[in-house]
Amino acid sequence: MRYHRINIDGCSLFQTETRLLTVAAMPGTAVRIDPATDKFVAANGTTGVPSRLYVLDAANSQGLSVADQVPANVSAIGNYLEADREFAVLMAAGTYVKDQPVVINASGQFASLPTGAGAYNVVGYVQENDPVTISAPDLIRIRVQLNKATVA
């Protein structure tokens, strides 16, 4: 893993929620609170919008790091996905460059804006100064800026 923590901006005081996690998930993935169960569930490109979204933090209190999956049915911390915050988020394999738009894919990972026609919810922009190529999901630094994008 390229980063050792999820919350890069250090603004976690009162900007997190703690809930049980319904299924095991990697730190840096997008989650939302399911109103029916009051637990964290995976967010993806079609769910969690316009619901409040969170970035799943590492389970440090269980002795786990950002490289370790957060187990199901444990208390998990979600960082508010709010404008102008910076996070290391779990990105799908690919090449990323500064200011590249980022969306949430069907598995709750962050990914580059698709090239196929459609309307997309952009959640932020890559903040890496140099291009980064990853062959497997890894943590990439983004700045949150919620926008809509339409690809023709």
C-alpha positions in Angstrom: 0.0 0.0 0.0 1.2 3.5 -0.9 -0.4 5.2 2.1 -0.5 4.3 5.8 -3.8 6.1 6.6 -7.1 6.9 4.9 -7.7 10.4 6.3 -5.0 12.5 4.7 -6.3 15.9 5.8 -6.4 15.1 9.5 -9.9 16.6 9.9 -11.5 13.6 11.6 -12.7 15.1 14.8 -16.5 15.0 14.6 -16.4 14.2 10.9 -16.8 10.5 11.2 -19.6 8.0 11.9 -19.2 4.6 13.7 -21.4 1.7 12.7 -21.3 -2.0 12.4 -20.1 -3.1 8.9 -22.5 -5.6 7.2 -19.8 -7.3 5.0 -16.0 -7.3 5.1 -14.5 -4.4 3.1 -11.2 -2.9 2.5 -10.3 0.5 4.0 -10.6 3.3 1.4 -13.9 1.9 -0.1 -17.1 3.9 -0.3 -19.8 3.0 2.2 -23.2 4.4 3.2 -25.5 3.9 6.1 -28.4 1.6 5.4 -31.5 3.2 7.1 -33.2 -0.2 7.5 -30.3 -1.7 9.6 -28.4 1.4 10.7 -25.2 -0.4 9.5 -22.5 0.5 6.9 -23.1 -1.1 3.5 -21.1 -0.8 0.3 -21.9 2.2 -1.8 -21.6 2.1 -5.5 -22.3 4.1 -8.6 -26.1 3.6 -8.2 -26.6 3.4 -4.5 -25.5 5.9 -1.8 -26.4 8.8 -4.1 -27.8 11.2 -2.9 -27.4 9.5 0.5 -24.4 10.7 2.5 -21.3 8.8 1.6 -18.3 7.8 3.7 -14.8 6.5 3.2 -14.2 3.4 5.2 -11.2 3.9 7.6 -8.8 1.2 8.7 -9.8 -0.9 11.7 -7.0 0.5 13.9 -8.8 -0.3 17.1 -8.8 -4.0 16.1 -5.0 -3.8 15.4 -5.5 -3.8 11.6 -3.8 -1.5 9.1 -4.9 0.0 5.7 -3.7 -3.2 4.0 -6.1 -5.3 6.1 -9.8 -6.0 5.3 -12.2 -4.7 7.9 -14.2 -7.7 9.1 -17.9 -7.9 8.9 -20.0 -7.2 12.0 -17.3 -5.1 13.7 -17.5 -1.5 14.6 -16.2 0.5 11.7 -15.4 4.1 11.1 -16.6 6.0 8.1 -15.1 9.5 7.2 -17.6 11.9 5.8 -17.1 12.3 2.0 -17.3 16.1 2.0 -16.0 18.8 -0.4 -12.4 19.9 0.0 -11.4 16.9 2.2 -8.5 14.7 1.2 -8.4 10.9 1.5 -6.4 8.0 0.3 -9.1 5.9 -1.4 -9.0 2.4 -2.8 -8.8 2.9 -6.6 -9.3 0.2 -9.2 -6.3 -0.8 -11.3 -5.3 1.8 -13.9 -3.2 4.9 -14.5 -4.0 8.1 -12.7 -2.9 11.7 -13.3 -3.4 14.9 -11.3 -6.9 16.4 -11.5 -8.4 13.2 -13.2 -12.1 12.9 -12.2 -13.0 10.0 -9.9 -16.3 8.1 -9.5 -17.4 5.2 -7.4 -17.7 1.9 -9.3 -20.2 -1.0 -8.8 -17.9 -2.6 -6.1 -17.5 0.5 -4.0 -14.0 1.2 -5.2 -13.1 4.6 -6.6 -12.2 4.6 -10.3 -11.6 7.0 -13.2 -14.5 8.6 -15.0 -15.8 6.1 -17.5 -15.5 6.9 -21.2 -18.8 5.4 -22.1 -21.8 7.6 -22.7 -23.8 8.4 -19.6 -24.3 10.7 -16.6 -21.9 10.2 -13.7 -21.4 11.4 -10.1 -17.9 12.7 -9.8 -16.8 12.5 -6.2 -13.3 14.0 -6.5 -10.1 14.5 -8.3 -6.8 12.7 -8.2 -4.2 14.7 -6.2 -1.0 12.7 -7.1 1.7 15.1 -8.5 3.2 12.4 -10.8 1.2 9.8 -12.9 0.6 6.6 -10.9 0.0 3.2 -12.5 -1.4 0.4 -10.3 -2.0 -3.1 -11.5 -4.2 -4.1 -8.5 -6.5 -1.9 -6.3 -4.4 0.5 -4.2 -4.7 3.7 -2.3 -4.6 7.0 -4.3 -4.9 10.5 -2.9 -7.9 12.4 -3.9 -9.5 15.8 -3.0 -13.3 15.5 -2.7 -15.3 17.8 -5.0 -18.8 16.5 -5.8 -19.9 17.2 -9.4 -21.9 15.7 -12.2 -20.3 14.7 -15.5 -22.0 13.7 -18.7 -20.0 11.8 -21.3 -21.5 11.8 -24.8 
